[in-house]
C-alpha cells in the first residue's frame, strides 16, 4: 500500500483558488475547472469543486463561515517569511484570523483563511530558544 497522503479540499471555484494559492507563493496547477493540484513541500492537496467532493465523500461540505473542519499548519523558515505570506494573503483576498505574533518566547505565527474559509496556521519555531526538558 502506498504511504502517500492526498488531501482533497472542496472549493467554490477551482480557478480562483488556484490563483489565490499562487499569489501567496504556493505552487498550484489547475488541470481545468474540475480540479487543481496544490503542492506544499511534500504534501499534495487536490482542490475539487464542492459538489464533486460531496459526491466523493457522500457528505455535505462543511460551512466554513460557521465552523472549521481542519487547521492546516505550515512551518516557516523565519519570522519574516510568516509576515510576507500574511501580507500576500491580505493582498490576494484571504482573511487573517490571527495576526503575526510571538508565543512562548520561541514561536512566531499567524493564521489565515483562504477564499473558501479553510484555515491555515503559519509557524516559525526558533529551536535555539525552545525550553529544554
C-alpha positions in Angstrom: 0.0 0.0 0.0 1.2 3.4 -0.9 2.1 5.7 2.0 1.3 8.9 0.2 -1.4 11.1 1.6 -3.5 13.3 -0.7 -5.7 15.8 0.9 -8.9 16.5 -1.0 -10.2 20.1 -0.3 -13.5 21.5 -1.5 -13.5 24.9 -3.2 -16.2 27.1 -4.7 -14.2 28.0 -7.7 -11.1 26.0 -8.8 -9.6 28.8 -10.9 -10.0 31.4 -8.2 -8.5 29.1 -5.6 -5.6 28.2 -7.8 -4.9 31.9 -8.4 -5.1 32.7 -4.7 -2.6 30.0 -3.7 -0.2 31.0 -6.5 -0.4 34.7 -5.4 0.6 33.8 -1.8 3.6 31.8 -3.1 2.4 28.2 -3.1 2.6 26.0 -6.1 -0.9 25.4 -7.6 -1.7 23.9 -11.0 -5.2 23.8 -12.4 -6.0 20.9 -14.7 -9.2 22.6 -15.7 -12.3 23.8 -13.8 -12.7 20.3 -12.4 -9.7 20.1 -10.2 -6.3 21.6 -9.3 -3.2 20.3 -7.6 -1.6 22.3 -4.8 1.9 21.3 -3.7 3.3 22.5 -0.4 6.6 20.8 0.4 6.0 17.0 0.1 2.2 17.4 0.6 -0.3 17.3 -2.2 -3.7 19.0 -1.8 -6.2 18.4 -4.5 -8.8 21.2 -5.0 -12.2 20.0 -6.1 -15.4 21.8 -6.7 -17.7 21.5 -3.6 -20.3 19.3 -5.5 -17.6 16.9 -6.7 -16.2 16.4 -3.2 -19.7 15.9 -1.8 -20.2 13.1 -4.3 -16.8 11.5 -3.5 -17.3 11.7 0.3 -21.0 11.1 0.5 -21.4 14.0 2.8 -22.2 17.7 2.7 -19.3 20.2 2.7 -18.8 22.0 6.0 -19.9 25.6 6.2 -16.6 27.2 6.9 -18.3 30.5 7.8 -19.8 28.7 10.9 -17.1 26.1 11.7 -13.6 24.9 11.0 -13.3 21.4 9.5 -9.5 21.4 9.7 -6.5 23.6 10.5 -3.5 23.2 8.2 -0.3 24.0 10.0 2.7 25.0 7.9 6.3 25.5 9.1 8.0 28.8 8.1 11.8 29.3 7.8 11.7 32.7 9.6 9.5 35.4 11.2 10.0 37.4 8.0 8.5 34.5 6.0 5.4 34.4 8.2 5.0 38.2 7.8 5.5 38.0 4.0 3.0 35.2 3.5 0.4 37.0 5.6 1.0 40.2 3.6 0.4 38.2 0.4 -2.7 36.6 1.8 -4.3 40.0 2.5 -3.5 41.2 -1.0 -4.9 38.1 -2.5 -8.2 38.4 -0.7 -7.7 36.0 2.2 -8.8 36.7 5.8 -6.4 37.0 8.7 -7.8 35.5 11.9 -4.6 35.5 13.8 -2.2 38.4 13.3 1.6 37.6 13.4 2.8 37.4 16.9 5.3 35.7 19.2 4.3 32.9 21.5 6.1 31.4 24.5 9.3 33.2 23.6 10.3 30.8 20.8 7.5 30.6 18.4 6.1 33.1 16.0 3.0 32.5 14.0 -0.2 33.8 12.3 -3.4 32.4 11.0 -5.4 33.0 7.8 -8.4 31.6 6.0 -8.3 31.1 2.2 -11.1 32.2 -0.2 -13.3 29.2 0.9 -12.7 29.8 4.6 -10.3 26.9 5.1 -8.0 27.8 8.0 -4.2 27.8 7.8 -1.6 28.3 10.5 1.9 29.5 9.8 4.5 28.9 12.5 8.2 29.7 12.8 9.9 27.9 15.7 13.3 29.2 16.9 14.6 25.9 18.4 17.6 27.6 20.0 15.1 29.4 22.3 12.9 26.3 22.9 12.7 25.4 26.6 14.7 22.3 27.5 13.3 19.3 29.5 
